[in-house]
Amino acid sequence: MFVRGELEKIERKVERGERLTRDDGLKLFSCNELSWLGALADYVRKTICGDAVYYNVNCHVNLTNICRARCKFCAFGRGADSAGAYAMTIDDAIQLVEEASRDPHLSGLHIVSGLHPTWTFEHYLSFVEVLHEKFPRLHIKGFTSVEIQHFADISGLSVEDVLRRLKAAGLETIAGGGAEILCDRVRNLLCPKKCSAAQWLNVARTAHKLGIRTNASMLYGHIETLAERVDHLITLRELQDDTGGFQTFICFPFLPKNTALEQTVTQTTMWDDLRTIAISRLMLDNFTNIKAYWVMLTVPVAQVALSFGANDIDGTIHRENILHDAGATSPRALTEDAITKIIRDAGRVPYAVGGNS
């Protein structure tokens, strides 16, 4: 591949395995050569991962949409008295997982929830304990750093003690959501009732110290600047340098429908989605796995993203609620056969993982 000037310099750095700088990241986001960008990210993907694309057969368990945070980018959260508000009982959660368990290949649960204003930490913990006891073979990926900081706040426990108790109850890995943009300017405007950027990073760091692997994410395409996207990626890269505890990075394009930003923010384009995934692969040189989350990207874009640096396409999900409330037009679930076909049609080799991708 031949490109001129600054892009050629970046390409040579990538080929030599050199780390890209903040300035490089900004130049990549200003680049209009999408095919070049995708090819460079795909080169790195193949070097690091080969042709394997990971997926899992999983079930999302969204315990409640009643949430005290009420972030401006969220269409899922409700007040307790709002139309559509719900709060699962433990029996409800068991019934959902039993339904999903009709698939003999089900391997994991993905438990995320609202910050319920009256539930105690013990109440959240009981869901993990019961589901782990009843379905011991299923990998439990549960909660985000935002939720774990919330548990510490409402219980008076330290983040470390919260994590130790969750781990003892059966939690194995932590979901990557809630990072949004790790910049307090953005967080103060969009989600001031959620944890700060420093608190999110502290939860992840503490989890890694305890041997709990976590995911990381970026919600982009709302009020953040391109420089803040780059800074977000570098912040995650620096923590990964220190701990090595992140297993997967996920790009979440913002879906504005039914949110407080619906009238002022336009949904991202496929062009922006693909370049952001590609740049994430290039900047996050110490992350093995970059996920193309088909629920938010749509299946066709996620499939194309497998040639833009992604090597993970998430899972079957069983039933997704949070993002469909924000207008996601993808299916609420996919079969395993559908996912493996998507991967094979992209020229990659599907590999099922045990619920923890």
N, C-alpha and C positions, 0 to 999 in steps of 0.2 A: 504494500500500500504506500502511496506517496501523497503526502500533504505538505503544504508549505508552512514556513515560518514557525510560529509558536506551537501549532498543532503537531508539526513534525518533531519538535523538541520533546513534547509530551509523549509522543509515540515511542521515541527512542528510549526515554526513561522507563516506560512500561516494559519494553522489550528487554531492558537490562535488569529489570526487577527493582528499580529504584522507587522509593516512596514519593507520591505526588504531594505537592505543597498546597496550601490554601489558595495561592495565586493560580496554580494549575487548575484547581477545582473551579474557580471563578471563570477561567478561560474556557473550560469544558462546557459550563452552563451557557456561555455566550456563543458556543459553536453551533452552526447551522448544518453541519455535515453529519446528519443523523446516521447514514449508512456507515460512515467511517467510525463514528462513536460506537455503534453496535458491534462492528467487527473487532474493534480493539477490546471492548469488554468481553466479547465472546472468546477472544484469544486468551484472556486471563482466566475466564471460566474453564476453558478446556485444559489449561495448564494446571490449575488447582484441583479441578474436580473430575476431569475426564468427561465422559458422556452420560454419567449417572444423573438422573433427576429423581428427587425424593418426593414422596407423598405418604400420607397415612390414611387409615380408615378410622375416622374419629367422630365424636359426637360433641357438639357444643351444648353446654348447660349454662344458660343465662339465668341466674337465680332470681333476680328482680330488676325491674327497670325503674324502681323508685329510688331517686338519687338526689342527694343534697347538693351536688356540685353544679348541675344544670349548665354545663359548658355550652358556649355559643355555637360550637361546631357539631353538637350532638343532637340527633333526632330520636334517640332511644330513651333518654332519661325523662322521668315524669315526677310530678308531685304526687303525694300519697292519695290525694282526692281527685286526681286528673283522670280523664277518660283514657282507658287502655292501661292504667297502672296495674301491675300485678306483683305478687311476691310468692314464690314457690314455697311449698312445704317440702320436708324431706321426702314424703311419700310421692309428691309430684316429681321430684328429681329422680327417684328410683324408677318410677313408671317410665319416664323419658329414656333413661338408660336401658331399661329392659326392652323397650321398643327398638332402640338402636341395636341392641344385642342380638336381634334376630339375624343380623349379618354376622356370620361366624368369624369373619376377619376383623371385626371391631377390635381396635388395639388401644385406644386412648380416649380420655375425656379432656375437654377444654372448658374450664370453668371460669367464667368472668361475670361480673355483676355490677350493679349500681352501688353507690355509697349510701346504703339505706340509713335514714336518719335515726332510727330507733333500734335496729339490730345491733347486738353486741358482737364482739369478736368471737365469743364462745358459740354464738349461733352460726356464724360463718364456718367456724372450725368443725361444727357437728356435721355439716354437709360432707366435708372431706373425710371425716372419720367413718361415717356410715357408708358412703359410696366406696371407699377403699375396702371396708370390711365385706360389703356385699359383692363387690366386683374386683377381687384382689388381683386378677391378671391384667386389668386395665391400667395403663400409665396415666397418672393424673398430672396434667399441666394446669395449674390453677392460679388465677388472680394476676394482676399486674402490679408493678411497683407502686402505682397510685393507690390501689386497694390495700396493699400491705402497709404503706405509710398510714392510711386511714385506720387500719386495725391497731397500729401502735398508738395513734392519737386517742382512740376511744377506749383503749384498754389500760393505758398508762404503762404498758410494757415497752421495752426497747424494741427496735426493729429486729435485732438479733434474736431476742426471746420469741417474738412473733414467728419468725422464720423457723426457729428450732421446734416450736410447737406444731406448726404446719407440716414440717418434715416428719415429725414423729407420727402425725395423724395419717400420713400417706402421700403428701404432696411430693412430687419428684422434680418437676421443673416449673418455671414461672413464665407466664405469657409476656409478650413484648410490648403490649399496648401501653398507652398513657404517656409515652415519651413525647408525643406530638412533635413540637420543636423545642429542643433543650435550650431555650432562651427565655429569660424571665420577662422581657418586653412583650413577647408574644403571649406567654402564659398569663401575665397580669391582665391582658386585654380579653383573652378568650376563655380562660379557665382559672380564675383567681382563687376558687375554693378548692382546687386540687393542689397536690404537692408541688413544690418548686422544682426547678431543674436539678439543683444540688441534692434535694431529697430523693428524687428519682434515681439519680446516679448512686447515692449512698445505699439505697435498697439493693440495687444490682450488685454493687461491690460487696456488700455484706453477704448476700446470697452466694456469691462466688466463693467467698472465704469459707462458707459452710459446706461447699461442695454441691450446691444447688445450681444447676445450669439455668440460664435465662435466655430469652430472646430479646431483641431490640427492634425498634421500629422508628419510622418517621412519617408523620401525617403532614403532607405538603399540599400546596395549591389553595391556600386560604389568604392569610394576611402576611405571611412570612416573606422575607426577601430571599433572593437567590444566595446572597452571602450568608444568611442565617441557615439555609440548607447546608451549605458547605461547612459552616462551623459546627452544626449538629453532627455531621458525619465525622469530622475530626475529633469531636468530644467523645463519641463512641469508640473511635479507633484508639484514642489514648487510654480509655479504660480497659479496652481489650488488650492493649500492650501490658497493662499492669496485672490483669487477672486471668486472661484467657478464658473467661467464663461464659461468653456469649456463644450460642450455638448457631443462631440464624438471625439475619436482618431482614425486615419486611418493610417495603414501601407501601404506604397507604395513601392513595390519592383522595383528597377531600371530596365528599359527596354532599353538596349543599342543600338538597331537597329536604324540606321540613325542618330546617335549622334556622337559627336567628340570622344567619348570613345568606339565606337563600336569595334575597333581593339585591345583594351587593357583590356576590362572588360567583363567577362562572366556573362550572366544572372543568377540570383539567382535560386537555386533549390527549389523544393517543400519543402524539409526538412528545408531549411533556412527560407522559408516563414512561415511555421507552427510554428517553434520554436520562431520566432520573434513576431508573434502574441501572442503566449502563454506567453512569457516573458513580453510583453507589458501589458497584463492583470495582471500579477503578480506584476509588478513594479508600475503600475498606479493604486494604490489602491483607489484613490479618483476620478477616472473616472468611470461613470456608463456604458458608451457605447464604445465598441471596434468594429470597422467596418472591415469586410472582403470585400474589394473592388473588386467585381467580375471582373471588367474590366481588372485590372492588374494581378490579381491572376489566372484568368480563372475561369469559373463557377465550375468545379469539385473541385479545391483547395479551393475556397471560401466556398463551401458546407462542406468540411472536417473541415475547420477552425471554423465552428460553434461548433465543439467539442474540439477546442483548445482555448477557451476563448472568441470568438467573439459572439456578440449578435445583429449585424446589418449587412446587406448585400447590402446597398445602394439602388438604385432605378432602374426604367425602363430606364431612361436616354434619350430615344427617338433617339438621335443621338450623338455619341461621336467621337471627332476628335483628341484631343491632344495626347492621349496615343496610338491611332491606328497609328499615324504618327511615333511612336517609336516602332512599331512592335507588338502591342497587338494583340493576336490571338483570343480573345473573340469576341462575337457578338458586333455590335455597339449599340444594344438595346435589351431589353428583354420585353416580355409582363408581365403584372401583374400575369396572370395565371402561367407563367413559374416560376416567382420568388416565388410565394406562394407554388408551387409544390416542388421547391428546398428546401424550409424551412421545409415543412411537411415531406418530405422524409428523412430529417436529424433528425426527431423526435422532432422538435420544433414547436412553435405556431406563425404563421405570424401575425404581427400587422402593419397596414398601419399608417404612420404618415404624418402630413400635410406639406410635402415638405422640412422639415428642418433637416433631419437626417444627 
